[in-house]
Amino acid sequence: MPYLKGIIYFFFLNSRSMRVVIIGGGAAGMSAASRIRRLRRDFEVVVFERTGMISHAPCGIPYYLEGLFDNYELFMHYTPDYFGRERGIDVRTNEAVIEVGLGYVVTDRGNKVGWDYLVLATGAIPAIPNIPIKGDHVFTVHHPADAINLRNVLYSMDSVGIIGTGYIGLEVAST
Ligand SMILES: Cc1cc2nc3c(=O)[nH]c(=O)nc-3n(C[C@H](O)[C@H](O)[C@H](O)COP(=O)(O)OP(=O)(O)OC[C@H]3O[C@@H](n4cnc5c(N)ncnc54)[C@H](O)[C@@H]3O)c2cc1C
């Protein structure tokens, strides 16, 4: 019966559910996760987010800096628990992907996880001018996690300089 074994093995391999790994749990990553879950209930969806926040709204940063709310969990529209419980999405917070290979990722917790499909939703990086500006009191405004550090020192400052007059710079200036 060698081919029976082969046939069983073939069906076993092909019945394995596909796994989608998403790197980044911001608006893009969680929208993709939800959409994939809705379209393919049979897929396993795993999201890695390097901070403790997912589905976060950086547009709330100026209001947080202004002190209009203190609970930084309010940056999150939905919590990791919600996504696990209600949508069956495996969200792994405080776990950064540090290596991507063909069919697998490795995280800073030493986990190696295989993927059939990979989604990169890691956002953008603020453009820092090529001038020597570094130090404990220099910040970029990009992720809610940065806002927590910024607010901690902001209130003890007498003056603040802002580089960049796009809407983010102007919104922060007006707080
Ligand atoms: C102050 C401010 C105000 C804004 N106001 C508005 C507004 O009013 N309207 C509007 O439409 N947009 C606004 N935006 C822009 C909006 O917030 C962004 O367009 C949106 O957050 C982009 O979502 P994203 O998921 O692509 O990226 P991000 O929000 O940057 O999410 C990427 C995620 O990936 C994670 N990540 C990165 N690398 C790794 C890794 N290796 N492993 C695991 N996780 C990783 C990051 O921690 C992050 O959580 C504003 C932005 C700011 C900063």
The ligand as a Gaussian input file, in Angstrom:
#p B3LYP/6-31G(d) Opt

LIG

0 1
 C        0.780000      63.455000      15.006000
 C        0.144000      62.718000      13.854000
 C       -1.128000      63.058000      13.420000
 C       -1.741000      62.387000      12.356000
 N       -3.003000      62.752000      11.994000
 C       -3.616000      62.083000      10.987000
 C       -4.949000      62.410000      10.608000
 O       -5.574000      63.297000      11.189000
 N       -5.510000      61.700000       9.581000
 C       -4.842000      60.697000       8.930000
 O       -5.401000      60.071000       8.015000
 N       -3.575000      60.358000       9.281000
 C       -2.951000      61.020000      10.277000
 N       -1.666000      60.674000      10.626000
 C       -0.974000      59.652000       9.848000
 C       -1.376000      58.245000      10.287000
 O       -1.208000      58.119000      11.681000
 C       -0.482000      57.254000       9.552000
 O       -0.709000      57.398000       8.177000
 C       -0.804000      55.809000       9.963000
 O       -0.523000      55.636000      11.325000
 C        0.038000      54.837000       9.142000
 O       -0.309000      53.537000       9.571000
 P        0.656000      52.315000       9.297000
 O       -0.003000      51.110000       9.906000
 O        1.017000      52.285000       7.862000
 O        2.027000      52.664000      10.076000
 P        2.305000      52.861000      11.631000
 O        1.183000      53.541000      12.328000
 O        3.664000      53.485000      11.719000
 O        2.385000      51.364000      12.167000
 C        3.477000      50.537000      11.867000
 C        3.645000      49.597000      13.051000
 O        4.657000      48.647000      12.730000
 C        5.398000      48.372000      13.908000
 N        6.682000      47.818000      13.500000
 C        7.657000      48.419000      12.760000
 N        8.693000      47.577000      12.577000
 C        8.359000      46.408000      13.203000
 C        9.021000      45.141000      13.373000
 N       10.236000      44.900000      12.832000
 N        8.397000      44.168000      14.075000
 C        7.167000      44.381000      14.613000
 N        6.503000      45.559000      14.502000
 C        7.085000      46.554000      13.798000
 C        5.503000      49.735000      14.590000
 O        5.777000      49.615000      15.973000
 C        4.110000      50.319000      14.322000
 O        3.193000      50.040000      15.381000
 C       -1.038000      61.336000      11.692000
 C        0.243000      60.966000      12.135000
 C        0.844000      61.627000      13.205000
 C        2.209000      61.216000      13.668000

